[in-house]
Amino acid sequence: MGKVYLVGAGPGDPELLSLKAYRLIKEADVILIDNLVLGVKELIPEGKEVIDTGKTAKKHKYTQDAINALLVDLSEKYDKVVRLKGGDPYIFGRGGEEAAVLKASGVDFEVVPGITSAVAVPASFSIPLTFRGISSSVTIITGHEMDEKEDSINWEAIANLKGTLVILMGVGNLVTNVDALLEHGMRAETPVAMIENGFTADARLTVGTLGTIVAVAAKEKVNPPAVIVIGDVVNVREKLTQENKLLTQINAD
């Protein structure tokens, strides 16, 4: 029986892939990819067996149970199986579920961390998730919980945190999530940034406040995938962007 590697592809920029992940992509007998590996697909050697298991909100090529079973089956046929997942396998990537199935099935596996889009995508638009005097903590939540787990997020606690809130996969439930935060006391003036298609040519930033972001997102036709950042750190971007422009001017001179 072979070994399965649950590999984080990072936010999609090939240059942000770890050296270990890059090596495993080259050495793998078979690679299972999802929709969010983006430019990392370019690093897969020509002729390598690739299985596309990508999912969107309304269309699944494979169910998660089918992917779990496929990983076990492939481990019986190949020495080195790579499950290449966008971001980090253990940050809303279902990697924990896959690891649990592999463990229960007696399959040897290893997790290779990747840079999560929750951190990398805001940084690519000059939004630091922490900033001295503004935010000293970060909370990352999923924006779409399964029906049977809809009460697992303590919105009252989340709304009263003083740090930065990052919501992944939250476009579809934007109205519900924003209403929950406002209902439980988060300021309507709290800055919000929505970043679509991070690390692609179509990357786009939409900014508003908690009180306006639903209307702004509708007007701008914001679509998934998007990373949502809520907190005063969103306003730091203006300062950092100005400083970056100044440095560019100085270097040009």
N, C-alpha and C positions, 0 to 999 in steps of 0.2 A: 504494500500500500504506500502511496506517495504522501506528499506533504502539501497542505494548502496554505497559501500566504494571503492574508487579508491586507491589502496594500492601499494606503491613502495616496491618491493622485494629487492632492493639494487642490488649489482653487482653479486649476486648468492651465496655468502658464507652465510650459515645460521646464523653464529655468527655475521654478520653485519646487520641482520634484526633488525628493531626497536621493542621494547617491545610491542608497540601498534599494529604493524602489526602482530606480533606473536599471540597476544590475539585475534585479529579479525579472523585470520586463524582458530583458535581453535573454535571460536563461530559461524562462518559462516554457513548458511544453504546450500549455493552453492558457488563454487569458479570457476571463469574463469581465466585460466592461459595462459601465452604466452611462447615462446620458451626460453626466457632469464631469467626465474626464477631459473633455474639450480638447485643447491643443496637445495634451499628453498622448493622444492617439497617434500623433505623428512620429512618436518615438518607438512605436511597435514595429519590429522588423517585418519586412515584406515576406509573405508566405507563412507567417505565424498563425496558428489556429486561434481565431477570435470568436467569442460567442457574445452577442449583444443582448444583455439582459435589462436594458434601459427601461425606466418607467417614467411616465408623466402622470399628472393628476387624474387623467381620465382614460389612460391607456397603458396597460401593462403587457409587455411581451411575455413575461414570466411572472407568476405570482411569487411572493416571497417563499412560500413553502416549496414551490417548484425549484427555486434557486438553491434553497438549502439542500434539497435532495440531489440536485445536479452536482453540487460541490462534492458530496459524498461519493456519488457515482464516478466522477472524474478522478477522484483520488485513488480509485481502484484501478484506473487505466493508465495514469500518468505519474511520473515521479514528482513533478513540480507544477502545481496548479496555482495561478495567480488570480485572485479576485480583486480587480482594480476598481476602486471606488472614489468618487469625487470627494474632496476635502479629507476629513479624517474618518476612518472606519467606525470609530466609537462615538462620534458626534452626530447623532441622528442619521447614521448611515446604515443602520440595521446590522452593523458588524457584530455587535454583542449577541444578537439572535443567531447569526450564522456560526459564531464561535461556539455557542451553546450546543447547537446541533452537531457540529463536528466533534466536540468533546464527548457528547453522548453516544456518538457513533464510533468512537475509538480512533478518530482520524487525527493525525499529528497536524498541528497548525501553528502559525505565528502571525502576530499582528505587527504591521509596519505603519507607524503613525504618519499622518500627512498634515499639512497646514490647513486648518479649517477655514472655510469661506467666511465664517462669522467674524474672524479677525482680519483676514487678508483683504477681503473686498472693501470694507470701510477704509482700511489703510491705503488702498490704491486710489481712493478719492480724498486723501489727506484728512481722514477722520480717525483720530486716536481714541481707542475705547477707554483709556484711562488718561487722566491729565491732572497733575498736582493742583490741588485747590478746587478742582471741578468734579472729578470722579475718581474714586479709589477702589471701585469694584465693578465687576461685569457679571451680568446674568444672561445666560443664553437659553432660550426656550423655543419649542416648536410652535408654529402658528396653526397647525392643524392636527389636533389630537383625534385619535380614533374614538368613535362614539362611546365605547364602553369605558373610556378613560377620560372623558371630557371634564371630570371634576378633579383631575390629578394636578392641575395648575392652581396654586393658591393666588388668585388675582389680587386679593387684598394685600397679601405680603409683597407681591411683585410691585404693585402700585405705590407702595410706601417705601420702597428701597431708594436710597439716595444716589445710587450709582447709575451705570449705563445698562440699558436693556437692549438685547439683540434678539430679534425674532427671525427664525429661518422658516421658509415655506409658509409665510404668513399672508400672502397676497389674497388668496381666496377667502380667508376669514378676517380680512382687515377690519371690516365694520364691527364684527363681533368682538374682536380683540381690543380695538380702540374703545368701544363702549364699555367693556369690562374695566379697563384701566381708568377711564373717566369716572365711572360709577363708584370705584373704590378709592377715589381721591387724588389721582395723579393730575397735576396741573394741566389745564387746557393749553397753556402757553409753552409747554415742554417741546423743544425742537425735535423734529422727526426727519430722518433721511431714508429714502427708499432707493436702493441701488440695484438696477436690473442688469442681468447678463454680465456679471463681473468677469474681468479678464477676457473679454471678447471685443470685437470691433463694434458691437452694438451696445456696449456698456453705457448706462445712462443714470444720472443722479436726479432725483426729484425730492425737493425739500419743502417742508411745511411745519405745522405744529400739530400737537395731538388733537386740537380742536378743528383744524382745517384739513388734515392730511387725507381724509376720506374723499372730500370734494376735490382736492388737488389731484389725487391719484386717479380719480375717475376722469377728470378733465384731461390729464396727460396720458390716459390710457395705459397705466402701469400694468405690466404683465409679469407672471412668474417666468423664470426663477428670479427672486429678488431677496436681498438682505435688507432688513429693516432695523435701523438704529434709532433708539429713543433715548434722549438725554441731552444735557447741556454741552456735551462734547461735540455735538453736531456743529455748534457755532464756532468751535475752534478751527474748523476747516478754513474759514475766511482768513484768519490770521496766518495759518500755515501756507495757504495759497499765495497770499501777498508776499510772505517771506521768500517762498520759492521763486516767485517772479523777480524779486529784488536780487536774489543770488544769481539768477540767470542773467540779469542785466549786468551785474558786476563782472561775472565771468566773461560775458561778451565784450565788455570794455577792456 
